[in-house]
Amino acid sequence: MIGRVISTGLGYGPYKGTTSKGELNFPVINQQATQCGEIAKVLLENKILPNRITGEEGIKDIRILQAIYEAAGTGKKTSIIT
């Protein structure tokens, strides 16, 4: 067996598990604060953010949600403008 993880990989921790090489213990951190801090660091250094966090994906999500609400309200299929 290569390894097995005991706790979920989708929660907020603490992340613990074992592998064939031993125990895994990761520190408990505030995920959102860490992410915001790293984004701020990139912006303060005048670097370009990766596309996945520039807001472009958020705009796509909003367009999808708007189409869902429109379809639910009208009972008809709705196109998503890209």
PAVOMI-560470 format. One record per residue (C-alpha): residue number from 1; residue in three letters; x, z, y negated. Coordinates in steps of 0.5 Angstrom, whole numbers. Layout:
residues N
(NUM, ALA, (X, Z, Y)) ...
END
This chain:
residues 82
(1, MET, (0, 0, 0)) (2, ILE, (3, -2, -7)) (3, GLY, (-1, 3, -11)) (4, ARG, (-8, 6, -12)) (5, VAL, (-10, 9, -19)) (6, ILE, (-14, 15, -19)) (7, SER, (-18, 15, -26)) (8, THR, (-21, 9, -29)) (9, GLY, (-18, 4, -34)) (10, LEU, (-24, 4, -38)) (11, GLY, (-24, 11, -41)) (12, TYR, (-21, 15, -46)) (13, GLY, (-16, 18, -42)) (14, PRO, (-13, 22, -40)) (15, TYR, (-10, 17, -35)) (16, LYS, (-7, 19, -29)) (17, GLY, (-6, 16, -22)) (18, THR, (-1, 15, -17)) (19, THR, (3, 9, -14)) (20, SER, (8, 8, -8)) (21, LYS, (13, 10, -13)) (22, GLY, (10, 17, -15)) (23, GLU, (5, 20, -20)) (24, LEU, (3, 17, -27)) (25, ASN, (1, 21, -33)) (26, PHE, (0, 18, -39)) (27, PRO, (-1, 22, -46)) (28, VAL, (-8, 23, -49)) (29, ILE, (-8, 19, -55)) (30, ASN, (-14, 17, -60)) (31, GLN, (-14, 10, -58)) (32, GLN, (-18, 8, -65)) (33, ALA, (-13, 12, -69)) (34, THR, (-7, 9, -66)) (35, GLN, (-10, 2, -66)) (36, CYS, (-12, 2, -74)) (37, GLY, (-5, 5, -75)) (38, GLU, (-1, -1, -72)) (39, ILE, (-6, -6, -75)) (40, ALA, (-4, -2, -82)) (41, LYS, (3, -3, -80)) (42, VAL, (3, -10, -79)) (43, LEU, (-1, -11, -86)) (44, LEU, (4, -7, -90)) (45, GLU, (10, -11, -87)) (46, ASN, (6, -17, -89)) (47, LYS, (6, -20, -82)) (48, ILE, (0, -24, -79)) (49, LEU, (-5, -21, -75)) (50, PRO, (-6, -24, -68)) (51, ASN, (-12, -28, -68)) (52, ARG, (-16, -23, -63)) (53, ILE, (-16, -18, -69)) (54, THR, (-17, -22, -75)) (55, GLY, (-24, -22, -75)) (56, GLU, (-25, -29, -73)) (57, GLU, (-28, -26, -66)) (58, GLY, (-32, -21, -70)) (59, ILE, (-35, -27, -73)) (60, LYS, (-37, -30, -67)) (61, ASP, (-40, -24, -64)) (62, ILE, (-44, -24, -70)) (63, ARG, (-47, -31, -69)) (64, ILE, (-48, -29, -62)) (65, LEU, (-52, -23, -64)) (66, GLN, (-56, -27, -70)) (67, ALA, (-58, -32, -65)) (68, ILE, (-60, -27, -60)) (69, TYR, (-65, -24, -65)) (70, GLU, (-67, -31, -67)) (71, ALA, (-69, -33, -60)) (72, ALA, (-72, -26, -59)) (73, GLY, (-76, -27, -65)) (74, THR, (-79, -34, -64)) (75, GLY, (-79, -34, -57)) (76, LYS, (-75, -41, -57)) (77, LYS, (-68, -43, -55)) (78, THR, (-63, -42, -61)) (79, SER, (-57, -46, -62)) (80, ILE, (-50, -42, -64)) (81, ILE, (-46, -46, -70)) (82, THR, (-39, -46, -69)) 
END
